[in-house]
Amino acid sequence: MLIVGGIMVPDAASIADRQTTLDWTFDIVLRPISHPELGEIRIDKDLFAVGRTQPPFAAAQPEVVVDVSRRHARIFREGTAAYVADLGSKNGTAVNGVEVTQKPHVLKDGDELCFAGALAFRVSFVARAAREAARPAVVTLTPERGDLGLQLIVVTGFPFLVSKTDETFAQYRDAWPHQVNYLSRRHAHIYAEDDAIYVEDLGSTNGTFVDGQRLDEHAVRLADGQRLAFGGEHFVYRVSLESAPGTDATVTATRQPGATEASDDADRTTFVGTAHSFLDIFCTPPAPAQEDEINPDAPQQAPESGHDARRRRGKLEVFLCELSEALGGSGKIDMGRLWRWGGGALAALVALVAFTYFQGAPQRDMQALMASGRFEAAARMADQYLARHPGDGAWRAMGTEALIKAKAPEWIAAINAGAFDRAQAVVREMRALASHNADAAPLVQNIDWIGALQSFVQRRGGPEAPIRIYRDEAPIKALTSRWNDDPGEHQRALDRISGYVPAFAAVYADALSHLRKLQTDDSVYVAALGRIRQAIGKALDSDSLDALGPMLSDYGQRYPRLAGLDAVRADLDQYQQIDGEAHAGHVQAVRERLAAARFATPQFEAHAPGLEKIASAGGHGEAAPAH
C-alpha cells in the first residue's frame, strides 16, 4: 500500500491482484447510462476534469448538469491504474453505489460511475490509437523579486504539487512563516499534457494567479513569460518553458532580465526532477482554513472569465448573487433592472430575500459543523433548535445523523472491548444530547437494546452457555420480547445506524446472531424451565413431592444445557426431610431444620415456613400457599 497524506492507497501490485490494471496503451471510455444524449466520453489524457463548466458537460442542457459542481471530480492515471477522485463536490461521486470520499477510488472495467447522483456512466477500457510521444519539458520559475531570498525552481518531473509541506516552499518557513502558511497543503499543481504545460488551483484558500487573474475551477495553459503567483504577492514567479535537453525545441525560453541560469548557481536553485503523485494531489481530507492561513492581502474573488464572469459589485449585489446560488439559481442578478422596478419594490425584495437568507443561517451553521466532522457540536445544536421547533423534520434528521456519527463509534469501541458499563454511559450521553429529538429516540433505544443483549450473552459465558433456572429466564424473555414487539421497525432503525456508521454493521450482525440463539433458547429451554417451575408449584400445593425427583432427572438428560437442576434436587431433598418431620409432629426438629436450611429454589423457600404449622398441628395441617 502507498501512504498518501496519511491515507492508504492501493499500489500497483495490489491493484493488479484485483484485476484493475490498465495498460498505458488504453483509453478510458465513459458510456452514458442515465443520459444517452451526452454521448460517449473518451479520455485519452492522464488527467480529465469533471465539472458542469468543463467540456463536455458544459455543452449539456443546464437541467442535466445542475447538480454537478463546477469543480466536481477528476479522473486520472497513476502507474498502471485509473482512478476517480471527488473534489469535495456538493452532491458527491460514487462507484458502484459506494461514495468516493477523501481518497481516490480505483476504476475497473465495467464499473458504474455516477456524478451528483444524476449522471451515470459505464466505465470501459479500449485500445488507444497510436500517436507520437509527447516531448519532455522543463518549467523554470524565476522569482520576480530578488530581495526575498527565494530560489529558482526548475521542474522536470510532472505533476508538480505546490504545497506548504513540500520542501520546495517549506524551506522558507523560518524566514517567512506567515507567507508559507498562506499556501495550502494541496495548493496547486503543474502538469504536462501532450506538449503543453498546465497549472490548476486545487481549491486553495488564498488562490493561484496567472498574470493577476485568480484561477477558477479550470486549469490554465502556461505560456512563456507569464506571471505565476501562489497565495498572494510573496511567492511570485516568471514562467519559462523549454524542451528537455536532447529534444527538438518547440518552445525556447527568453529569461526575464536579472534571471539567473539554473546552472550558474546550483545552491540558489531548487531542482524538482521527481514527479509528485496524482494520488497525493487529489486526496481531499477535510481541513477547514484557520485564521492564520488566510492571507488578507490575497484577492478572494473569482476572476472575470467566460460567461461566469461577474463585474465588480457592491455588497448588496454580492449578497443577492450568493443568495441566488445558495437557492439553486444562476448566481446572476441584473441590478439595473432591479433599480428600474423602483425603490419600494427593491426594498421589499431585499427584505424578503434577507429574511429567507438569515432564516437559513442556523441550517448553514449546522451543515458546516457536519462538514468539518464536529458531530457532537452539531447534535447539541440540533437538540437546542428542536427544543424551540419540535416539529421540524429536517432538523430531526440532521440531529439524528450527527448524534449517531458523534457517539456510535465510541459505543462500538466500548462494546468490542467488553466495557459494557462504559457503553451504557455512552447511551445516557446520547439520550441527553437528543432529549428533544423524537427521531433519534428509537435509534438510541435499539443501541441500548444491543448493548444489553451483548452484555447478557458475554457475562453469562457466551451464546452456548447453560440456561440457569430462576436466573436467565427473565432476561431472555425481556430481550427477545423487545425485538419481537416490532422486528421490522427495529431492523429499519439498525440499518439506518449502519448507514451513518458502517462499523456498526458488524456489531449489529453479531447481535442478531445472539438474538436468534436466544429465541431458540426461549422456545426450548426457557419453556422447559417453565414446566419445571409449574410442576414444583403443583407438587407443593398438593403436598405430593414424589414425582419431582424423576422429572428433574429426566429433564437433566433431555435438556443438557439446563443449569441449576442440582440445586433444585438438593432443595427438594432438604424440603422432603423437613416435611417428613413436620408430618410426624416433631415441632422442635422442624424448627431446628428450618433455622439451618438455605433454599436456592424460591418456591421451596416460600413454602418452608408453613411446615412448622403442620408440625404444630400434629402433622395434619396444610402447608402455606406458594408466593
MIZAPA-10710 format. One record per residue (C-alpha): x, y, z; chain; residue number from 1. Coordinates in steps of 0.5 Angstrom, whole numbers, plus 2048, in hexadecimal, padded with zeros to 3 digits. Example, Ala and Ser with C-alpha at 12.3 -4.5 7.8 and 13.67 -1.06 7.14 Angstrom:
2
- 819|7F7|810|A|1
- 81B|7FE|80E|A|2
This chain:
627
- 800|800|800|A|1
- 802|807|7FF|A|2
- 801|80C|805|A|3
- 7FF|813|802|A|4
- 7FE|818|806|A|5
- 7FC|813|80C|A|6
- 7F7|80F|807|A|7
- 7F9|808|805|A|8
- 7F8|808|7FD|A|9
- 7F9|801|7FA|A|10
- 800|801|7F6|A|11
- 800|7FE|7EF|A|12
- 802|7F7|7F2|A|13
- 7FB|7F6|7F6|A|14
- 7F7|7F9|7F0|A|15
- 7FA|7F4|7EB|A|16
- 7F8|7EF|7F0|A|17
- 7F1|7F1|7F0|A|18
- 7F1|7F2|7E8|A|19
- 7F1|7F9|7E8|A|20
- 7F7|7FA|7E4|A|21
- 7F7|7FF|7DE|A|22
- 7FC|7FF|7D8|A|23
- 7FE|805|7D6|A|24
- 7FC|804|7CF|A|25
- 7F5|804|7D1|A|26
- 7F0|80A|7D2|A|27
- 7EA|80B|7D7|A|28
- 7E3|80B|7D4|A|29
- 7DD|80D|7D8|A|30
- 7D7|80B|7D4|A|31
- 7D1|80E|7D7|A|32
- 7CB|80A|7DB|A|33
- 7C7|810|7DD|A|34
- 7C7|815|7D8|A|35
- 7C9|812|7D1|A|36
- 7C8|819|7CE|A|37
- 7CF|81A|7D1|A|38
- 7D3|815|7CC|A|39
- 7D9|811|7CE|A|40
- 7DF|815|7D1|A|41
- 7E5|812|7CF|A|42
- 7EB|814|7D4|A|43
- 7F2|814|7D1|A|44
- 7F6|818|7D5|A|45
- 7F9|817|7DC|A|46
- 7F4|81C|7DF|A|47
- 7ED|81D|7DE|A|48
- 7E9|823|7E1|A|49
- 7E1|821|7E3|A|50
- 7DD|828|7E5|A|51
- 7D7|82B|7E2|A|52
- 7DB|830|7DF|A|53
- 7E0|82B|7DC|A|54
- 7E0|828|7D5|A|55
- 7DC|824|7D3|A|56
- 7D7|825|7D9|A|57
- 7D7|82D|7D7|A|58
- 7D3|82B|7D1|A|59
- 7CE|827|7D4|A|60
- 7C7|82A|7D6|A|61
- 7C7|82E|7DC|A|62
- 7C2|82A|7E0|A|63
- 7C6|824|7DE|A|64
- 7CC|826|7E2|A|65
- 7C9|82B|7E7|A|66
- 7CB|826|7ED|A|67
- 7D2|825|7EA|A|68
- 7D7|82A|7EE|A|69
- 7DC|82F|7EA|A|70
- 7E2|82B|7ED|A|71
- 7DF|824|7EE|A|72
- 7E4|81F|7ED|A|73
- 7EA|81D|7E9|A|74
- 7EB|816|7E5|A|75
- 7F3|815|7E4|A|76
- 7F8|80F|7E3|A|77
- 7FD|80D|7E8|A|78
- 802|808|7E7|A|79
- 7FE|802|7E3|A|80
- 7F8|804|7E6|A|81
- 7F2|809|7E5|A|82
- 7EF|80D|7EB|A|83
- 7E9|812|7EC|A|84
- 7E9|817|7F2|A|85
- 7E4|81B|7F5|A|86
- 7E6|822|7F6|A|87
- 7E1|824|7FC|A|88
- 7DB|824|7F7|A|89
- 7D4|826|7FA|A|90
- 7D1|820|7F7|A|91
- 7D6|81B|7F7|A|92
- 7D9|816|7F3|A|93
- 7D8|80E|7F3|A|94
- 7DB|808|7F0|A|95
- 7D6|802|7F0|A|96
- 7D2|806|7F5|A|97
- 7D8|807|7FA|A|98
- 7D9|80E|7FB|A|99
- 7E0|811|7FA|A|100
- 7E2|815|800|A|101
- 7E9|817|802|A|102
- 7EE|813|7FE|A|103
- 7ED|811|7F6|A|104
- 7EA|80A|7F4|A|105
- 7ED|805|7EF|A|106
- 7E9|805|7E9|A|107
- 7E7|7FE|7E6|A|108
- 7E5|7FC|7DF|A|109
- 7DD|7FB|7E0|A|110
- 7DC|800|7E6|A|111
- 7D6|804|7E6|A|112
- 7D9|80C|7E8|A|113
- 7D4|811|7EA|A|114
- 7D5|818|7EB|A|115
- 7D0|81C|7F0|A|116
- 7CB|816|7F0|A|117
- 7C9|818|7E9|A|118
- 7CE|817|7E3|A|119
- 7CF|80F|7E3|A|120
- 7D5|80C|7DE|A|121
- 7D7|805|7DD|A|122
- 7DF|805|7DD|A|123
- 7E3|801|7D8|A|124
- 7EA|801|7D5|A|125
- 7EB|801|7CE|A|126
- 7F1|801|7CA|A|127
- 7F5|807|7C8|A|128
- 7F6|809|7C1|A|129
- 7FE|80A|7C0|A|130
- 801|811|7C1|A|131
- 807|815|7C1|A|132
- 80A|815|7C8|A|133
- 80A|81C|7CC|A|134
- 811|820|7CD|A|135
- 814|820|7D4|A|136
- 813|827|7D6|A|137
- 817|82C|7DB|A|138
- 813|831|7DF|A|139
- 817|836|7E2|A|140
- 814|83B|7E8|A|141
- 818|841|7E9|A|142
- 817|845|7EF|A|143
- 814|84C|7ED|A|144
- 817|84F|7F3|A|145
- 81F|84E|7F5|A|146
- 81E|851|7FC|A|147
- 81A|84C|7FF|A|148
- 81F|846|7FE|A|149
- 81B|842|7FA|A|150
- 81F|83C|7F6|A|151
- 81E|83B|7EF|A|152
- 819|835|7EE|A|153
- 81B|830|7E8|A|154
- 815|82B|7E7|A|155
- 817|825|7E2|A|156
- 812|820|7E5|A|157
- 80B|820|7E5|A|158
- 806|821|7E8|A|159
- 809|826|7ED|A|160
- 805|828|7F3|A|161
- 805|82F|7F6|A|162
- 805|82D|7FE|A|163
- 807|831|804|A|164
- 809|82A|807|A|165
- 80E|829|801|A|166
- 815|82B|802|A|167
- 815|82F|7FC|A|168
- 811|834|800|A|169
- 811|831|807|A|170
- 819|833|807|A|171
- 816|83B|808|A|172
- 812|839|80E|A|173
- 818|83C|813|A|174
- 818|843|80F|A|175
- 811|844|80C|A|176
- 80D|83F|811|A|177
- 806|843|80F|A|178
- 807|843|808|A|179
- 809|83C|808|A|180
- 802|83B|80C|A|181
- 7FE|83E|806|A|182
- 800|839|802|A|183
- 7FB|833|803|A|184
- 7FD|82B|804|A|185
- 7FB|82A|7FD|A|186
- 7FB|831|7FA|A|187
- 7FC|830|7F2|A|188
- 7FF|82B|7ED|A|189
- 803|82C|7E7|A|190
- 802|826|7E2|A|191
- 804|824|7DB|A|192
- 7FF|822|7D5|A|193
- 802|821|7CF|A|194
- 807|826|7CD|A|195
- 803|82B|7D2|A|196
- 804|82D|7D9|A|197
- 7FE|82F|7DD|A|198
- 7FD|832|7E4|A|199
- 7F7|830|7E8|A|200
- 7F5|833|7EF|A|201
- 7F3|82E|7F4|A|202
- 7ED|832|7F8|A|203
- 7F3|835|7FC|A|204
- 7F1|83A|801|A|205
- 7F5|840|7FE|A|206
- 7F5|83F|7F7|A|207
- 7F9|83E|7F1|A|208
- 7FA|843|7EC|A|209
- 7FC|844|7E5|A|210
- 7FE|84B|7E2|A|211
- 7FA|84D|7E8|A|212
- 7F4|849|7E7|A|213
- 7F2|844|7EC|A|214
- 7F0|83E|7E9|A|215
- 7EA|83B|7EA|A|216
- 7E8|833|7E9|A|217
- 7EB|833|7E2|A|218
- 7F3|831|7E1|A|219
- 7F6|836|7DD|A|220
- 7FC|835|7D8|A|221
- 802|838|7DA|A|222
- 806|83D|7D5|A|223
- 80D|840|7D5|A|224
- 80E|846|7D9|A|225
- 807|845|7DD|A|226
- 807|848|7E4|A|227
- 805|842|7E9|A|228
- 803|843|7F0|A|229
- 801|83F|7F6|A|230
- 7FD|841|7FC|A|231
- 7FF|849|7FB|A|232
- 804|84D|7F9|A|233
- 80A|849|7FC|A|234
- 80B|843|7F8|A|235
- 80B|846|7F1|A|236
- 80F|844|7EB|A|237
- 810|845|7E4|A|238
- 80F|83F|7E0|A|239
- 814|83C|7DB|A|240
- 812|836|7D6|A|241
- 817|832|7D3|A|242
- 818|82B|7D0|A|243
- 81C|826|7D4|A|244
- 824|825|7D1|A|245
- 825|821|7CC|A|246
- 81E|822|7C8|A|247
- 81C|827|7C3|A|248
- 81A|82D|7C6|A|249
- 813|82F|7C4|A|250
- 813|835|7CA|A|251
- 819|839|7CB|A|252
- 819|83D|7D2|A|253
- 81B|844|7D2|A|254
- 81D|845|7D9|A|255
- 81B|84C|7DC|A|256
- 820|851|7DE|A|257
- 824|84F|7E4|A|258
- 822|848|7E4|A|259
- 828|843|7E5|A|260
- 829|83D|7E1|A|261
- 828|837|7E6|A|262
- 82F|834|7E4|A|263
- 832|83A|7E7|A|264
- 831|839|7EE|A|265
- 82E|833|7F0|A|266
- 82E|835|7F7|A|267
- 829|83A|7F5|A|268
- 824|835|7F1|A|269
- 81F|830|7F3|A|270
- 81F|82A|7EE|A|271
- 819|826|7EE|A|272
- 81A|820|7EA|A|273
- 816|81B|7ED|A|274
- 80E|81B|7EC|A|275
- 809|81C|7F1|A|276
- 803|817|7F1|A|277
- 7FC|819|7EF|A|278
- 7FA|814|7F5|A|279
- 7FD|819|7F9|A|280
- 7FB|81F|7F6|A|281
- 7F3|81D|7F5|A|282
- 7F3|81A|7FC|A|283
- 7EE|81F|800|A|284
- 7EE|81E|807|A|285
- 7E9|824|80B|A|286
- 7EE|829|80D|A|287
- 7EA|830|80E|A|288
- 7EE|836|80E|A|289
- 7F1|839|814|A|290
- 7F1|840|815|A|291
- 7F9|841|815|A|292
- 7F8|83D|80E|A|293
- 7F4|843|80B|A|294
- 7F8|848|807|A|295
- 7F4|84F|808|A|296
- 7F8|851|802|A|297
- 7F6|84C|7FD|A|298
- 7F0|84D|7F9|A|299
- 7EB|849|7FB|A|300
- 7E6|84A|7F5|A|301
- 7E6|845|7EF|A|302
- 7E9|848|7E8|A|303
- 7E5|84B|7E3|A|304
- 7E5|846|7DD|A|305
- 7E0|843|7D9|A|306
- 7D8|843|7DA|A|307
- 7D9|842|7E1|A|308
- 7DD|849|7E2|A|309
- 7DA|84E|7E7|A|310
- 7DB|855|7E6|A|311
- 7DE|859|7ED|A|312
- 7D8|859|7F1|A|313
- 7D5|85D|7F8|A|314
- 7D4|859|7FE|A|315
- 7CC|859|7FC|A|316
- 7CE|855|7F5|A|317
- 7D3|850|7F8|A|318
- 7CD|84E|7FE|A|319
- 7C8|84E|7F8|A|320
- 7CC|84A|7F4|A|321
- 7CF|845|7F9|A|322
- 7C8|844|7FC|A|323
- 7C5|842|7F4|A|324
- 7CB|83D|7F4|A|325
- 7C9|83A|7FB|A|326
- 7C2|83A|7F9|A|327
- 7C4|836|7F3|A|328
- 7C4|83C|7EE|A|329
- 7C9|83E|7E9|A|330
- 7CC|843|7ED|A|331
- 7CB|849|7E9|A|332
- 7C7|84F|7EB|A|333
- 7C5|855|7E6|A|334
- 7C6|85B|7EB|A|335
- 7C4|860|7E5|A|336
- 7BD|85C|7E4|A|337
- 7BC|85C|7EC|A|338
- 7BD|863|7ED|A|339
- 7B8|865|7E7|A|340
- 7B3|861|7EB|A|341
- 7B3|867|7F0|A|342
- 7B6|867|7F7|A|343
- 7B0|865|7FA|A|344
- 7B0|85E|7F6|A|345
- 7B7|85D|7F7|A|346
- 7B7|85F|7FF|A|347
- 7B1|859|7FF|A|348
- 7B5|854|7FB|A|349
- 7BB|856|7FF|A|350
- 7B7|855|806|A|351
- 7B4|84E|803|A|352
- 7BB|84B|801|A|353
- 7BF|84E|807|A|354
- 7B9|84A|80B|A|355
- 7BA|844|807|A|356
- 7C2|844|808|A|357
- 7C2|845|80F|A|358
- 7BD|840|811|A|359
- 7C1|83B|80D|A|360
- 7C7|83D|812|A|361
- 7C6|838|817|A|362
- 7C6|833|812|A|363
- 7CC|835|80E|A|364
- 7D0|835|815|A|365
- 7CD|82E|816|A|366
- 7D0|82C|80F|A|367
- 7D7|82F|811|A|368
- 7D7|82B|817|A|369
- 7D6|825|814|A|370
- 7DA|826|80E|A|371
- 7E0|827|813|A|372
- 7DF|821|817|A|373
- 7DC|825|81D|A|374
- 7D7|820|81E|A|375
- 7D6|821|826|A|376
- 7D5|828|825|A|377
- 7D0|827|81F|A|378
- 7CC|822|823|A|379
- 7CC|827|829|A|380
- 7CA|82D|824|A|381
- 7C4|829|821|A|382
- 7C1|827|828|A|383
- 7C1|82E|82A|A|384
- 7BE|830|824|A|385
- 7B9|82A|825|A|386
- 7B7|82D|82C|A|387
- 7B4|833|828|A|388
- 7B2|830|822|A|389
- 7B0|829|824|A|390
- 7AC|827|81D|A|391
- 7B2|829|818|A|392
- 7B3|822|815|A|393
- 7B9|825|811|A|394
- 7BD|826|818|A|395
- 7BB|820|81B|A|396
- 7BE|81C|815|A|397
- 7C4|820|816|A|398
- 7C5|820|81D|A|399
- 7C4|818|81D|A|400
- 7C9|817|818|A|401
- 7CE|81C|81C|A|402
- 7CC|818|822|A|403
- 7CE|811|81F|A|404
- 7D4|814|81C|A|405
- 7D7|817|822|A|406
- 7D5|812|827|A|407
- 7D4|80B|824|A|408
- 7DC|80A|823|A|409
- 7DD|80B|82A|A|410
- 7D8|806|82C|A|411
- 7DA|801|827|A|412
- 7E1|801|82A|A|413
- 7DE|800|831|A|414
- 7DA|7FA|82E|A|415
- 7E0|7F7|82B|A|416
- 7E5|7F8|831|A|417
- 7DF|7F5|835|A|418
- 7DF|7FB|839|A|419
- 7D7|7FB|83A|A|420
- 7D6|800|840|A|421
- 7DA|805|83B|A|422
- 7D5|803|835|A|423
- 7CF|804|83A|A|424
- 7D2|80B|83C|A|425
- 7D3|80D|834|A|426
- 7CC|80B|833|A|427
- 7CA|810|839|A|428
- 7CE|815|836|A|429
- 7CA|814|82F|A|430
- 7C4|815|833|A|431
- 7C6|81B|836|A|432
- 7C8|81E|82F|A|433
- 7C2|81C|82C|A|434
- 7BD|81E|831|A|435
- 7B8|822|82C|A|436
- 7B9|81D|826|A|437
- 7B4|818|825|A|438
- 7B7|816|81F|A|439
- 7BD|814|823|A|440
- 7BA|810|829|A|441
- 7B8|80A|825|A|442
- 7BF|809|823|A|443
- 7C2|80A|82A|A|444
- 7BD|805|82C|A|445
- 7C0|800|827|A|446
- 7C7|801|829|A|447
- 7C5|801|830|A|448
- 7C2|7FA|82F|A|449
- 7C8|7F7|82B|A|450
- 7CC|7F9|831|A|451
- 7C8|7F6|836|A|452
- 7C8|7F0|831|A|453
- 7CF|7EF|830|A|454
- 7D1|7F1|838|A|455
- 7CC|7EB|83A|A|456
- 7CF|7E6|835|A|457
- 7D6|7E8|837|A|458
- 7D5|7E8|83E|A|459
- 7D2|7E1|83E|A|460
- 7D7|7DE|83A|A|461
- 7D5|7DE|833|A|462
- 7D0|7DC|82F|A|463
- 7D0|7D5|830|A|464
- 7D1|7D6|838|A|465
- 7CC|7D2|83C|A|466
- 7C5|7D5|83E|A|467
- 7C4|7D6|845|A|468
- 7BE|7D4|848|A|469
- 7BB|7DA|84C|A|470
- 7C0|7DF|849|A|471
- 7C0|7DF|842|A|472
- 7B9|7DE|840|A|473
- 7B7|7E5|842|A|474
- 7BD|7E9|83E|A|475
- 7BC|7E4|838|A|476
- 7B4|7E6|838|A|477
- 7B6|7ED|838|A|478
- 7BB|7ED|833|A|479
- 7B7|7E9|82E|A|480
- 7B0|7ED|82F|A|481
- 7B4|7F4|82E|A|482
- 7B5|7F1|827|A|483
- 7AF|7ED|826|A|484
- 7AB|7F3|827|A|485
- 7AC|7F6|820|A|486
- 7B2|7F3|81D|A|487
- 7B1|7F7|816|A|488
- 7B2|7FD|81A|A|489
- 7B8|7FB|81E|A|490
- 7BB|7F9|817|A|491
- 7BA|7FF|814|A|492
- 7BD|803|81A|A|493
- 7C3|7FF|81A|A|494
- 7C4|7FF|812|A|495
- 7C4|807|813|A|496
- 7C9|807|818|A|497
- 7CD|802|814|A|498
- 7CC|807|80E|A|499
- 7CF|80D|812|A|500
- 7D5|809|816|A|501
- 7D7|803|811|A|502
- 7DB|800|817|A|503
- 7D4|7FF|81B|A|504
- 7D2|7F9|816|A|505
- 7D7|7F4|819|A|506
- 7D4|7F5|820|A|507
- 7CD|7F5|81D|A|508
- 7CE|7EF|819|A|509
- 7D1|7EC|820|A|510
- 7CB|7EE|824|A|511
- 7C7|7EB|81F|A|512
- 7CA|7E4|81F|A|513
- 7CA|7E4|827|A|514
- 7C3|7E6|826|A|515
- 7C1|7E0|822|A|516
- 7C4|7DC|827|A|517
- 7C0|7DF|82D|A|518
- 7BA|7DE|829|A|519
- 7BB|7D6|828|A|520
- 7BD|7D6|830|A|521
- 7B7|7DA|832|A|522
- 7B3|7D5|82E|A|523
- 7B6|7CF|830|A|524
- 7BA|7CF|837|A|525
- 7B6|7D5|83A|A|526
- 7B0|7D1|838|A|527
- 7B2|7CB|83C|A|528
- 7B4|7CF|842|A|529
- 7AD|7D2|842|A|530
- 7AB|7CB|842|A|531
- 7AF|7C9|848|A|532
- 7AD|7CF|84C|A|533
- 7A6|7CE|84B|A|534
- 7A7|7C6|84D|A|535
- 7AA|7C9|853|A|536
- 7A5|7CD|855|A|537
- 79F|7C8|854|A|538
- 7A3|7C3|858|A|539
- 7A4|7C8|85E|A|540
- 79D|7CA|85E|A|541
- 79A|7C3|85E|A|542
- 7A0|7C0|863|A|543
- 7A2|7BB|85E|A|544
- 7A9|7BB|85C|A|545
- 7AB|7B4|85A|A|546
- 7AA|7B6|852|A|547
- 7AF|7BC|852|A|548
- 7B6|7B8|853|A|549
- 7B4|7B3|84D|A|550
- 7B2|7B9|849|A|551
- 7B8|7BD|84B|A|552
- 7BD|7B7|849|A|553
- 7B9|7B6|842|A|554
- 7BA|7BE|840|A|555
- 7C1|7BE|842|A|556
- 7C2|7B9|83D|A|557
- 7BD|7BC|837|A|558
- 7C0|7C3|838|A|559
- 7C8|7C2|839|A|560
- 7C8|7CA|83A|A|561
- 7C4|7CB|83F|A|562
- 7C7|7CD|845|A|563
- 7C6|7CE|84D|A|564
- 7C2|7C7|84D|A|565
- 7C7|7C4|852|A|566
- 7C5|7CA|857|A|567
- 7BD|7C8|856|A|568
- 7BF|7C1|857|A|569
- 7C2|7C3|85E|A|570
- 7BD|7C7|860|A|571
- 7B8|7C2|85E|A|572
- 7BB|7BD|863|A|573
- 7BC|7C2|868|A|574
- 7B5|7C4|868|A|575
- 7B2|7BD|868|A|576
- 7B6|7BC|86E|A|577
- 7B3|7C1|872|A|578
- 7AD|7C0|86F|A|579
- 7AD|7B9|872|A|580
- 7AF|7BB|879|A|581
- 7A9|7C0|878|A|582
- 7A4|7BB|877|A|583
- 7A7|7B7|87C|A|584
- 7A5|7BC|881|A|585
- 7AD|7BE|883|A|586
- 7AC|7C5|884|A|587
- 7B3|7C6|887|A|588
- 7B6|7C2|882|A|589
- 7B3|7C6|87C|A|590
- 7B5|7CD|880|A|591
- 7BC|7CB|880|A|592
- 7BC|7C8|879|A|593
- 7B9|7CF|876|A|594
- 7BD|7D3|87A|A|595
- 7C3|7D0|877|A|596
- 7C0|7CF|870|A|597
- 7C2|7D3|86A|A|598
- 7BE|7D2|864|A|599
- 7C0|7D4|85D|A|600
- 7BA|7D3|85A|A|601
- 7B5|7D9|85B|A|602
- 7AF|7D4|85B|A|603
- 7B1|7D0|861|A|604
- 7B4|7D6|865|A|605
- 7AD|7D9|864|A|606
- 7A9|7D2|867|A|607
- 7AE|7D0|86C|A|608
- 7AB|7D5|872|A|609
- 7A5|7D1|871|A|610
- 7A8|7CB|873|A|611
- 7A8|7CD|87A|A|612
- 7A1|7CE|87B|A|613
- 7A0|7C7|878|A|614
- 7A4|7C4|87E|A|615
- 7A1|7C8|883|A|616
- 79A|7C6|880|A|617
- 79D|7BF|882|A|618
- 79E|7BD|87B|A|619
- 797|7BF|878|A|620
- 798|7C6|876|A|621
- 798|7C9|86F|A|622
- 79F|7CC|86C|A|623
- 79F|7D3|86B|A|624
- 79D|7D5|864|A|625
- 7A2|7D7|85F|A|626
- 7A4|7DE|85E|A|627
